[in-house]
Amino acid sequence: MDLIKEIFAGEVFPAVGCTEPISCAYACAAASEQLNAPVEGIELTVDPGTFKNGAAVTIPNSQGQKGNVIAAAMGAMIAQSSLRLEILSAVTPEILKKAKRFVDEGHLTYRCKEDAKSLHVEVHVHGGGSRVHCIVSEGHTNISRLEKDGRSVIEVHHHAGRKTRGYRDRLRAMKLEEVLREVISLDDESRSYIQRGIDMNLAISEKGVDLKRNAYQLQQMMKQGLMADDLFYRVKQRVASAVDARMGGLAEPVMTSGGSGNQGVLTILLPYLVGRERSIELPRIQESIAVSHAVNSYIKCFTGELSVVCGCTIAAGIASATAIVYQTAGIDMEKITCAVHNIIADLSGIICDGAKPGCSMKIVTGADTAMRSAFMALAGYGISMEDGIVGCSAEQSIRNLGRISLEGMGLVDSTVVHILQGKCLRRGQA
């Protein structure tokens, strides 16, 4: 399998709703379907990144409820892990009613494993006299452990037991130029998959304005003459609308990137919309989106799966800026390096404080900076290595960003979790 197909298989796929709550739903479904009886109790344990990303996001088909708990309960009631990250599209009124009653009656316990450093969703379920233990790690649908009554049954599950991040080891050892040259040779299958993502994300980007959140506010500002109706406005308004719809719980799919729907919005839509407005041919735009996905994956090799820094603005911003440069200049590493340096110099301090309606504010920031950085880079302008954490190459700057995320900001996630837990207690929630 070639590199871009490995990236597609591991982290570019449709998802209905925020991917961390859906991963909880998926894990509970995978465990519950092994019981062959109705689930009677659930113990759900998640890493800090999954905890914060489920704290304030609205869950699709939940009648406006938020959080990992209701998502997990609905997944257990559905018990069809074959649906993967589109599992919540199967929620019916009866399933929702059962899930709410299950939670209200105290059959689901929930905690955060604060020492977990990467994606970790762990579920114990019991029912019909049996117990099942399921762990999802190294990817939102990768089951690394599945046991029933103390005996491994991992071989019976078609998504279980595979190391889905093997290509990340290869990416880490590559120069960015090598990555780009390897992923731009697309066959018809890959082009079709990229186009599917374009169409999917364009569709949801038309839905969020009606919620009267950030995209609507941008629209009103443009109508009032506070913003020009230009390329920057049109791109920012469309990506904000898509994220407004996702974070608002709209039960429609988004093509992800790096396992994140919001990152998928920026890595796909920004190069597509910019390319179309600048009359770039569609095959070149498709190649640029392959570049965007690959760069996003490359960055995650160094910042981590669920980063302390905001992947939506920084990782996806770097990825989509690189794609814009590629559309005009090809693999011109001098210009690509300028774009990488410009974004890191601008946005490196933005933290991820969980998935929520405010993510569309951040994606507007990411889109604006990505476009500015790319167009400046095409003009030959880039921040120098004398500036902050910017390195002497794109690779070194990305590694420096990873050091800031994994070493320098090590207490951020636990601090955010404690703040979110305190807010839940003040609202009278468990």
DATARA-V111838 format. One record per pair of residues at least 6 apart in sequence whose C-alpha atoms are under 7 Angstrom apart, sorted by the first residue. I is the first residue (numbers start at 1). J is the second residue. If there is no record, write none. Layout:
# DATARA-V111838
I|J  I|J
This chain:
# DATARA-V111838
3|183  4|183  4|294  6|167  7|294  10|164  10|165  11|256  11|257  11|258  11|259  12|255  12|256  12|257  12|258  12|259  13|255  13|256  14|85  14|86  14|253  14|254  14|255  14|256  15|85  15|86  15|253  15|254  15|255  15|256  15|261  16|85  16|86  16|88  16|89  16|251  16|252  16|253  16|254  17|59  17|60  17|246  17|249  17|251  18|246  18|261  19|260  19|261  20|50  20|53  20|54  21|54  21|67  21|68  21|71  22|71  22|85  23|85  23|140  23|141  24|68  24|71  24|72  24|121  25|71  25|72  25|73  25|74  25|75  25|76  26|75  26|81  26|84  26|85  26|87  27|123  27|134  27|136  28|72  28|75  28|76  28|123  29|75  29|76  29|78  29|79  29|80  29|81  30|79  30|80  30|81  31|125  31|132  31|133  31|134  32|39  32|76  32|79  32|125  33|79  33|80  35|127  35|128  35|130  37|127  37|128  38|127  38|128  39|125  39|126  39|127  40|107  40|126  40|127  41|107  41|108  41|125  41|126  41|127  42|107  42|108  42|109  42|123  42|124  42|125  42|126  43|108  43|109  43|110  43|123  43|124  43|125  44|109  44|110  44|111  44|122  44|123  44|124  45|110  45|111  45|112  45|113  45|121  45|122  45|123  46|111  46|112  46|113  46|120  46|121  46|122  47|112  47|113  47|114  47|116  47|118  47|119  47|120  47|121  48|112  48|113  48|114  48|413  48|414  48|417  49|306  50|119  51|112  52|353  52|354  52|355  52|417  53|354  53|355  54|67  54|68  54|355  55|66  55|67  56|66  56|67  56|355  56|356  57|66  57|67  57|247  57|355  57|356  57|357  58|64  58|65  58|66  58|67  58|247  58|248  58|249  59|65  59|66  59|67  59|71  59|249  60|88  60|249  60|250  60|251  61|91  61|251  62|96  70|99  70|100  73|99  74|95  74|96  74|99  77|95  77|99  84|141  89|251  114|414  118|304  118|305  118|306  119|137  119|138  119|305  119|306  120|136  120|137  121|135  121|136  121|137  122|134  122|135  122|136  123|133  123|134  123|135  124|131  124|132  124|133  124|134  125|131  125|132  125|133  126|132  130|149  131|148  131|149  132|147  132|148  132|149  133|146  133|147  133|148  134|145  134|146  134|147  135|143  135|144  135|145  135|146  136|142  136|143  136|144  137|143  137|144  138|164  138|165  139|164  140|259  142|159  142|160  142|162  143|159  143|160  143|161  144|160  144|161  145|154  146|152  146|153  146|154  147|153  147|154  154|160  154|161  168|301  171|298  172|298  172|301  175|395  176|395  177|333  180|291  183|290  183|291  184|287  184|290  184|291  191|286  194|286  197|255  198|268  198|269  200|253  200|254  200|255  201|254  201|255  201|265  201|269  204|242  204|245  204|252  205|238  205|239  205|241  205|242  206|241  206|242  207|241  207|242  207|245  208|215  208|241  208|242  208|244  208|245  209|215  209|216  209|241  213|244  214|240  214|244  214|360  214|361  215|237  215|240  215|241  218|237  221|227  222|228  222|229  232|368  235|270  235|273  236|364  236|367  236|368  239|265  239|266  239|269  240|360  240|363  240|364  243|262  243|360  244|357  244|360  247|356  247|357  248|357  254|261  255|261  255|264  256|263  256|264  257|263  257|264  257|267  257|293  258|296  258|297  262|312  263|311  263|312  263|316  266|316  266|320  267|289  267|292  267|293  267|316  267|319  267|320  268|289  270|320  271|285  271|288  271|289  271|320  271|323  271|324  272|285  275|285  284|327  285|327  288|323  288|326  288|327  289|323  291|323  292|319  292|320  292|322  292|323  293|319  295|319  296|315  296|316  296|319  299|315  299|398  302|399  302|402  303|401  303|402  303|405  303|406  307|405  308|351  308|352  308|405  308|409  308|412  308|413  309|350  309|351  309|352  309|405  310|350  310|351  310|352  312|363  313|362  313|363  313|365  313|366  314|347  314|348  314|366  317|366  317|367  317|370  318|340  318|343  318|370  320|370  321|339  321|370  321|371  321|373  321|374  322|336  322|339  322|374  324|374  325|336  325|374  325|378  335|377  335|378  335|380  336|377  337|393  337|394  338|377  338|381  338|382  338|383  339|373  339|374  339|377  339|382  340|394  341|382  341|383  341|390  341|394  341|397  342|373  342|382  342|383  343|369  343|370  343|373  344|390  345|388  345|390  353|416  376|382  384|390  385|391  385|392  389|397  389|400  390|397  391|397  424|430
